């Protein structure tokens, strides 16, 4: 699975036309027919980010793969010492619980399964593009492990939210995008870990009969879901 349909420095993204970015996204997807709604969503995301990132330095990834979930994050940004996980809901006005769960799951996956992102601040941000009002709150989850609680944000406040998150994470070393793509696990390491689990199972066990929960079981407390990951109390 290709890690991202489009990836580049923010500086290069700024000088690339929206049509060219969309073209690279289509090619990155495998060149299959893309629904017009998806093209329109990409165009709006590109337009928003070109304004929001006008003075930023870092890396940008569109449609970043989460192989374990079989899904892709809309946009991942590496800026300063923070990994921003952006989930856009184009045209929507509400911060639904399912959308908050979605962006939270993406961030948790990066934290728990991606070796090179584990020690960095990760900020999941939900952006319904039609939302008129939002009250962004920047804080960590109760685990205090550099994973921030999902941030409710509209388009107008995205610049401010990025500033506040970077200030919150002040003093941390900047992410090196060349170090395993920073967001990227050592995907090979994950596969090796899974292979080791297979080997430790009873030899006669068929692969198809192994429960997913057994393959991806984590130590207690590693993957905590609850009110603390949804809001700051």
Secondary structure, DSSP 8 states (H G I E B T S, - for coil): --SEEEEEEHHHHHHS-HHHHHHHHHHHTTS----HHHHHHHHHHHHHHHHHTTT--EEEEEEEEETTTTEEEEEEEEETTEEEEEEEETT--S--HHHHHHHHHHHHHHHHH-GGGTTSEEEEEEEETT-S-------B-TT-SSBB--EEE-GGGHHHHHHHHHHHTTTS----TTTTTTT---HHHHHHHHHHHHHHS-TT--GGGS-HHHHS---TTSS--SGGGT---
